């Protein structure tokens, strides 16, 4: 997947590693986000699945951070626009609740 310069800078600024973003994009659920974008995130049920699927070394390293990261991808050309920390108001805005 292509990554914009903005996404690279923001991920570095926010302390989000590339491998963590890859895990979110590969295993995360996607939701429509407007302006032809999708938001990928890992749900708690998906995290339980990842625990068995993901190599143990990766799981131990990222298990605490997986539920706290979201990635925004352009639908048209599958370009990673940005990676961000999840916070409550964002999910209320898009009508999603994390149980």
N, C-alpha and C positions, 0 to 999 in steps of 0.2 A: 504494500500500500504506500502511496506517495504521502509525504508529509510536507506541510508548508513551513516556511521559515518562522512564521508566527507560532506555529505549534511547537516547534523545536525550542524556541526562546522561552515560551510560556512554561513548557514542561520543566526546563532547566531552572527557571525562576521559581517555580512552585515545588521543586524537589521531587518530581515524579520521574522515575526511571523509565527508559524505553521499553524494557522487558515487561514492566507493570502495564504499560499502555497496550503492549501486544497481547497480554493475557486478557485484558478487558475487551479488546476488539475481537479476539478469537472466541472467547467463551461467554461474553456478555449478551444480555438481551438488548434489543434495539427498540427505540421509541421514536416516533415522528416528532420533530422539533421545530417545524416551521422553516420558511425560506429554503426549502428543499434540502434539509439536513436531517440527520439521525443522531440520537444520543445513545451511546452504548454504556451499559453499567452492569455490574455483577450483583445479582440479588442474593439473598441469604440461602435460598434453596440451590441456586447455581453454585454458591461457594461450597456447600456440602458435597455437591457432585465433583467439583474441582479438587477437593481434598483427596478423592480416590483416583482421579485422572491425571492430575499434575504430578510431575516428579517431586519427591519429598523435599529435595533441597529448595526448589522454587517455592513450594507451598510454605515451608517454614519462613522463608525470607519475606514473602509478600502477603501472608494470610491476614495480618492486621490492616494492611493498606487497601486490599482488594475492594472492600465495601465502601471505601471513601473516595474513589476515583471514578470519573466519567470522561468519555471522549466524544467529541462532536465530529461527525464525518459528513462530507458533502455527498448527497445521493447521486448526483450526475456523474462524477468521475472518481468516486471512492477516494477522496483526498482527506487526510486527517487535518481538520481545521484547528482544533485546540484540544488540550487535555486539561482537566480541571478537577478540583476537589469538589465532592458533592456536599451540598448543604440543603437544609430543609426548604427554604423559600423557593429554590429552583424547582424542586419536585412538586410543590403545591401549584406552581405556575403552569406546569405541563399536565397537571391532573394525575400524577402517579404517586402512589404511596409505597413506601418500603416497609413491609411487615416484618 
